Amino acid sequence: MSAGRRLLRVVAIGVLPAVLAFAAVYALRSGDSDSDSGDRAGSARTTASGGAPPARAGAGGQPAASAGPAGAVELAATLSGTTYSTELTFEVPEARARVSPPEWVRDCGRFAAWARDNGGVPVGPEPVHTLTLRARRSVDVQVSAVRAVPVTRVDRAREQGPWVELACRDGVASPAASPPGRWRGGGMPHPLAAGQTLEVPVELDGLDESGGPVDPFPGGVSDYRLRVELEVDGVPQTYDLRDGDRDFRCCGRITYMGYQAARYEWTLAPARALRYCAELRYTGKPPPRTCGPRAPA
């Protein structure tokens, strides 16, 4: 065999395996690179089309944001009475007390809303609110504190009197003492199921269950907001509540020892009627009131 052929065979035997190995490694690396590029492109397409990584699940498989304490409870408050009474009586100018309510006012609940809309101020020492809590999921709720946060002190001296009391009668007698079941501080957590509603009447009379001091309601007529502190599954939450789209307003007081203001009482059903009770001035024990029908203005 010639020297040229021996040299060709040596080159073929020594070099060819190395070339083949290099080609195989290059092919594998190219395949990995294409796969990575495809994954990155797919991820970019998902983001561009509006997709998002799935939210991390919380308890029960729900997203953590919707399962958190801040969104677990819906809370609202209504001014439902004053101390010693579940009936709302209002302080109004006498000329307004004789005006017949509009036709849509067909019960005492709507009467109270109409009276507040027209400047009536609830009469009594301190307000009573009803807190309505609705659970969006299973949750433990505890009312930790409730206080009035004054916004504006109301000066009624510039309004025209004389001032009288205005009430609605629906055949249910007003209790002589504070009804049982009103929250006055303390208490244990309430376990609520999803969709369950709890109503908690709350007094702002400056005393808790043990007789210790809490934040009392400010004296005189004030616009205020109701600050409610809850513990939701052990996590503190604070809410500032208003009376719909306005602040709460309370409390007028024009009846004192030795004097009872004149009073107008509306009965709305089955037929509308207005009753008038004259004012009383007395010493010692108050005499019986003199009341009778009165024609509306």
HELIX and SHEET records of a PDB file:
HELIX    1   1 ALA A    3  ALA A   48  1                                  46    
HELIX    2   2 ALA A   59  GLY A   61  5                                   3    
HELIX    3   3 ALA A   64  ALA A   67  1                                   4    
HELIX    4   4 PRO A   69  GLY A   71  5                                   3    
HELIX    5   5 GLU A   94  ALA A   97  1                                   4    
HELIX    6   6 CYS A  108  ASP A  117  1                                  10    
SHEET    1   A 3 VAL A  73  THR A  82  0                                        
SHEET    2   A 3 PRO A 127  ALA A 135 -1                                        
SHEET    3   A 3 THR A 197  GLU A 203 -1                                        
SHEET    1   B 6 VAL A 121  PRO A 122  0                                        
SHEET    2   B 6 PHE A  90  PRO A  93 -1                                        
SHEET    3   B 6 TRP A 163  ARG A 169 -1                                        
SHEET    4   B 6 ARG A 263  THR A 267  1                                        
SHEET    5   B 6 ALA A 273  CYS A 277 -1                                        
SHEET    6   B 6 CYS A 291  PRO A 293 -1                                        
SHEET    1   C 4 HIS A 190  LEU A 192  0                                        
SHEET    2   C 4 VAL A 139  ARG A 153 -1                                        
SHEET    3   C 4 SER A 222  VAL A 232 -1                                        
SHEET    4   C 4 VAL A 235  LEU A 241 -1                                        
SHEET    1   D 4 HIS A 190  LEU A 192  0                                        
SHEET    2   D 4 VAL A 139  ARG A 153 -1                                        
SHEET    3   D 4 SER A 222  VAL A 232 -1                                        
SHEET    4   D 4 PHE A 248  CYS A 250 -1                                        
SHEET    1   E 2 TYR A 259  GLN A 260  0                                        
SHEET    2   E 2 LEU A 280  ARG A 281 -1                                        
END                                                                             
